[in-house]
Amino acid sequence: MPIYEYECLKCHKIQEIIQKFSEEPIKNCPICGGEVKKLISQSSFILKGSGWYVTDYVRKSNSDGNSVNSDKTSKNLQGKST
């Protein structure tokens, strides 16, 4: 479940609240009962591993030995002029 941050407009304390996506946001401060506003906080998204390289996505070759490009964007860009 995600953790949301709320700041009380009365006591100015910041609370971290664990809530389901389907739950309604809280309206009152659990400490003083004042009105709260939901804060936008930093996410905890972390990429781990050796990295993202071209060699991670090896092109498949067909029976003729020619490489097959599965990236359709390069084909789309070739036909367009700037």
Protein Blocks (a to p, Z undefined) as FASTA:
>chain_A
ZZdddddfklopacdddddfklccdfbdfklopacdddddddfbdcedjbjcfklmccdd
dfkopacdfbfklmmmmmpcZZ
